[in-house]
Amino acid sequence: MGLDRLASRYTVRRDDRLTDRNGYLAGSDSVRLSGLQEALDHEDTAMVIAARGGYGTTRILDSLDLTGLSARPKWIVGSSDLTALLIRLWTDLGMLSIHGPMVARFTATEDDDIDDLFRLLEGGAWSAPDGLESIFHGAANGPLIGGNLTILAHLCGAVDPGFADGAILFIEDVGEKPYRIDRCMVQLRRSGILPRLAGVLLGEFIDCEPGQDGVTVKDVLKEHLTPLRVPVAGSYPAAHGGRNAPFIHGGTVVMEVDSTGVLLKGA
């Protein structure tokens, strides 16, 4: 169990409401808001890690009070639906967090990625995984931010697109047909996010197979990213596959993409 893996290394405070259910949500909005608020405000807690993703973070996002967290920063860890929270921490506080594996997926995530998460939590240096794909050549330097593409698209209109100024945007998704990926990319473009970017880092697009028309996710992404004329790298293994290589969300990185491969490292 993921909690057992955490407890073998850290003192774990498990919220008693963790297994609450309310339809397709993990408890009512008030229950989830209360649990997360208490965790963020707890004076002796060094990290808050999401149990799982799914859906529901945006329903409570605007009701969170970040005053206590601002006064006593701590690591917040999550991915997928938690993209919304990571983005709010970045836009409102300029706060670093960790895009990484959640507890429910510890047993389905490679041990090396869990070990990398622990190393980041304990002050170790971040290093990018091997095997990144060179897509569009160039060099960029900026904060690495982002997460789930669908969530990012749904945030358009609710956050100032200026959060993406000079950033290297990481995007990934799961279970979305290519036309839906296209719809999300159109939304990012129309909202003014894409033109602000210094670079793009593509993650995995799991179970996003083409329809009868044969158009692939790669086709869609290249169509939208080519006009940006920024470096683009791919195959960063994070979020919904068998790997979830963590990274510091908001941490400044250098990305160099050329015919020999990809260099991605902390600045």
C-alpha positions as CSV (number, residue, x, y, z in Angstrom):
1,M,0.0,0.0,0.0
2,G,1.1,3.5,-0.7
3,L,0.5,4.7,2.8
4,D,2.7,1.9,4.1
5,R,5.5,3.0,1.8
6,L,5.2,6.6,3.1
7,A,5.0,5.5,6.7
8,S,8.2,3.5,6.4
9,R,10.0,6.8,5.9
10,Y,7.9,9.5,7.4
11,T,5.4,10.1,10.2
12,V,2.1,10.1,8.4
13,R,-1.0,12.0,9.5
14,R,-3.9,10.3,7.7
15,D,-7.1,12.3,7.4
16,D,-10.1,10.2,8.8
17,R,-12.2,11.4,5.9
18,L,-9.9,9.9,3.3
19,T,-12.3,7.2,2.2
20,D,-15.5,9.4,2.2
21,R,-17.5,9.3,-1.0
22,N,-20.2,11.5,-2.5
23,G,-21.2,10.3,-5.9
24,Y,-18.1,10.7,-8.2
25,L,-16.4,12.9,-5.6
26,A,-14.2,11.8,-2.6
27,G,-16.6,13.3,-0.2
28,S,-18.6,16.5,-0.3
29,D,-17.0,19.8,-1.2
30,S,-17.1,21.0,2.4
31,V,-15.4,17.8,3.6
32,R,-12.7,17.9,1.0
33,L,-12.1,21.6,1.5
34,S,-11.9,21.2,5.3
35,G,-9.5,18.3,5.0
36,L,-7.2,20.1,2.6
37,Q,-7.4,23.4,4.5
38,E,-6.4,21.7,7.8
39,A,-3.5,20.0,6.1
40,L,-2.2,23.2,4.5
41,D,-2.5,25.1,7.9
42,H,-1.1,22.4,10.1
43,E,2.0,23.9,11.8
44,D,4.0,20.6,12.2
45,T,3.4,19.2,8.8
46,A,6.3,19.4,6.3
47,M,4.4,17.9,3.3
48,V,0.9,17.5,1.9
49,I,0.6,14.7,-0.6
50,A,-2.6,13.9,-2.5
51,A,-4.1,10.5,-2.0
52,R,-5.2,10.4,-5.7
53,G,-6.5,12.5,-8.5
54,G,-9.7,12.1,-10.5
55,Y,-11.9,15.1,-10.4
56,G,-13.0,17.8,-7.9
57,T,-10.0,20.1,-7.1
58,T,-11.4,23.0,-9.1
59,R,-14.7,22.8,-7.2
60,I,-12.9,23.9,-4.0
61,L,-9.9,25.8,-5.4
62,D,-11.3,29.3,-4.9
63,S,-12.4,28.7,-1.3
64,L,-8.9,27.7,-0.1
65,D,-7.2,30.2,2.2
66,L,-3.5,30.2,1.4
67,T,-2.5,32.7,4.2
68,G,-1.2,30.0,6.5
69,L,0.6,28.2,3.8
70,S,2.3,31.5,2.7
71,A,3.5,32.0,6.2
72,R,4.6,28.5,6.7
73,P,5.5,27.0,3.3
74,K,5.6,23.2,2.9
75,W,5.8,20.8,0.0
76,I,2.6,20.1,-1.8
77,V,2.7,17.0,-4.0
78,G,0.3,15.9,-6.7
79,S,-0.5,15.6,-10.4
80,S,-3.4,15.0,-12.7
81,D,-6.5,16.8,-11.2
82,L,-4.1,18.4,-8.7
83,T,-2.6,20.4,-11.6
84,A,-5.2,23.1,-10.6
85,L,-3.8,23.4,-7.1
86,L,-0.2,23.5,-8.3
87,I,-1.1,26.3,-10.7
88,R,-2.8,28.3,-8.1
89,L,0.2,28.0,-5.7
90,W,2.3,29.3,-8.6
91,T,0.1,32.2,-9.7
92,D,-0.9,33.4,-6.3
93,L,2.2,32.8,-4.2
94,G,5.0,32.1,-6.7
95,M,5.3,28.9,-4.6
96,L,7.3,25.9,-5.7
97,S,5.5,22.5,-5.4
98,I,6.2,19.0,-6.7
99,H,4.5,17.5,-9.7
100,G,4.8,13.8,-8.8
101,P,3.2,10.5,-7.9
102,M,0.2,10.4,-5.5
103,V,-0.2,7.8,-2.8
104,A,-2.8,5.6,-4.6
105,R,-0.4,5.0,-7.5
106,F,2.7,4.3,-5.4
107,T,2.3,0.6,-6.1
108,A,1.9,1.1,-9.8
109,T,4.8,3.6,-10.1
110,E,8.4,2.6,-10.7
111,D,10.4,2.5,-7.4
112,D,13.0,4.9,-8.9
113,D,10.4,7.6,-9.3
114,I,9.2,7.2,-5.7
115,D,12.8,7.3,-4.6
116,D,13.3,10.5,-6.7
117,L,10.3,12.0,-5.0
118,F,11.7,11.3,-1.5
119,R,15.0,12.8,-2.6
120,L,13.3,16.0,-3.7
121,L,11.4,16.2,-0.4
122,E,14.6,15.9,1.5
123,G,16.5,18.6,-0.3
124,G,18.1,16.5,-3.0
125,A,18.8,17.8,-6.5
126,W,16.4,17.1,-9.4
127,S,17.6,15.4,-12.5
128,A,15.5,14.7,-15.7
129,P,15.0,11.1,-16.8
130,D,16.8,9.7,-19.8
131,G,15.2,9.1,-23.1
132,L,13.6,12.5,-23.8
133,E,12.6,13.1,-27.4
134,S,14.0,15.9,-29.6
135,I,11.0,17.5,-31.4
136,F,11.7,21.1,-32.2
137,H,15.2,22.5,-31.8
138,G,16.2,25.5,-29.7
139,A,17.1,26.5,-26.2
140,A,15.0,27.9,-23.3
141,N,15.4,28.9,-19.7
142,G,12.5,29.4,-17.4
143,P,10.2,27.9,-14.8
144,L,8.9,24.4,-15.5
145,I,5.1,24.5,-14.8
146,G,2.0,22.7,-16.0
147,G,0.5,19.3,-15.7
148,N,-2.7,17.8,-17.1
149,L,-3.7,19.4,-20.4
150,T,-7.4,19.1,-19.8
151,I,-7.2,20.7,-16.4
152,L,-5.0,23.5,-17.8
153,A,-7.6,24.2,-20.6
154,H,-10.4,24.3,-18.0
155,L,-8.4,26.9,-16.0
156,C,-8.5,29.3,-19.0
157,G,-10.6,32.3,-18.0
158,A,-10.2,31.6,-14.3
159,V,-6.5,32.5,-14.1
160,D,-4.4,35.3,-15.7
161,P,-2.5,33.8,-18.7
162,G,0.5,35.8,-17.5
163,F,1.3,32.8,-15.2
164,A,2.9,31.3,-18.4
165,D,5.2,34.2,-19.2
166,G,8.6,32.8,-20.1
167,A,7.7,29.4,-18.9
168,I,8.5,25.9,-20.1
169,L,5.0,24.3,-20.1
170,F,4.7,20.6,-19.3
171,I,1.5,18.9,-20.6
172,E,0.2,15.3,-20.5
173,D,-3.2,13.6,-20.7
174,V,-5.0,10.4,-20.4
175,G,-8.1,8.9,-22.1
176,E,-8.7,11.8,-24.5
177,K,-9.2,11.4,-28.2
178,P,-7.0,13.6,-30.5
179,Y,-9.9,16.0,-31.3
180,R,-10.3,16.6,-27.6
181,I,-6.6,17.3,-27.3
182,D,-7.0,19.7,-30.2
183,R,-9.8,21.4,-28.4
184,C,-7.7,21.9,-25.3
185,M,-4.7,23.3,-27.4
186,V,-7.1,25.7,-29.2
187,Q,-8.2,26.9,-25.8
188,L,-4.6,27.5,-24.6
189,R,-3.9,29.4,-27.8
190,R,-7.1,31.5,-27.7
191,S,-6.5,32.4,-24.0
192,G,-3.1,33.7,-24.7
193,I,-1.1,31.1,-22.9
194,L,0.7,29.4,-25.8
195,P,2.3,32.6,-27.3
196,R,3.8,33.4,-23.9
197,L,5.9,30.2,-23.6
198,A,9.6,29.9,-23.8
199,G,9.4,26.1,-24.5
200,V,7.2,23.0,-24.2
201,L,7.9,19.7,-22.5
202,L,5.5,16.9,-23.6
203,G,4.6,14.1,-21.3
204,E,2.8,10.9,-22.1
205,F,-0.6,10.8,-23.7
206,I,-2.0,7.5,-22.4
207,D,-5.0,5.9,-24.1
208,C,-5.4,8.8,-26.6
209,E,-5.6,6.7,-29.7
210,P,-6.7,8.1,-33.0
211,G,-10.2,7.6,-34.4
212,Q,-11.1,6.3,-37.9
213,D,-9.7,9.5,-39.4
214,G,-6.2,8.5,-38.4
215,V,-5.2,11.8,-36.9
216,T,-2.8,11.2,-34.0
217,V,-2.1,13.2,-30.8
218,K,1.4,13.8,-32.2
219,D,-0.2,15.3,-35.3
220,V,-2.4,17.6,-33.3
221,L,0.4,18.8,-31.0
222,K,2.8,19.5,-33.8
223,E,0.2,21.6,-35.6
224,H,-0.3,23.8,-32.6
225,L,3.4,24.0,-31.4
226,T,5.1,24.6,-34.8
227,P,4.0,28.2,-35.1
228,L,5.4,29.0,-31.6
229,R,9.0,28.6,-32.8
230,V,10.1,27.5,-29.3
231,P,12.1,24.3,-28.4
232,V,9.9,21.3,-27.8
233,A,11.0,18.1,-26.1
234,G,8.8,15.0,-25.6
235,S,8.5,11.6,-23.8
236,Y,8.8,13.0,-20.2
237,P,7.4,10.0,-18.3
238,A,4.9,11.5,-15.8
239,A,1.4,11.2,-14.4
240,H,-0.7,8.4,-15.8
241,G,1.6,5.7,-17.1
242,G,3.8,3.2,-15.3
243,R,6.2,6.0,-14.4
244,N,5.7,9.4,-12.7
245,A,9.1,11.1,-12.7
246,P,8.7,14.0,-10.3
247,F,9.8,17.6,-11.0
248,I,9.8,20.8,-9.0
249,H,6.8,22.7,-10.3
250,G,8.0,26.3,-10.8
251,G,11.6,25.4,-10.6
252,T,13.9,27.1,-13.1
253,V,15.3,24.7,-15.7
254,V,17.4,24.9,-18.8
255,M,16.2,23.0,-21.9
256,E,18.3,22.6,-25.0
257,V,17.0,20.6,-27.9
258,D,19.0,19.7,-31.0
259,S,19.7,16.9,-33.4
260,T,21.9,15.1,-30.8
261,G,19.1,14.9,-28.2
262,V,17.7,16.9,-25.3
263,L,19.4,18.5,-22.3
264,L,17.0,19.2,-19.4
265,K,18.5,20.3,-16.1
266,G,17.9,22.6,-13.2
267,A,19.3,26.1,-13.7
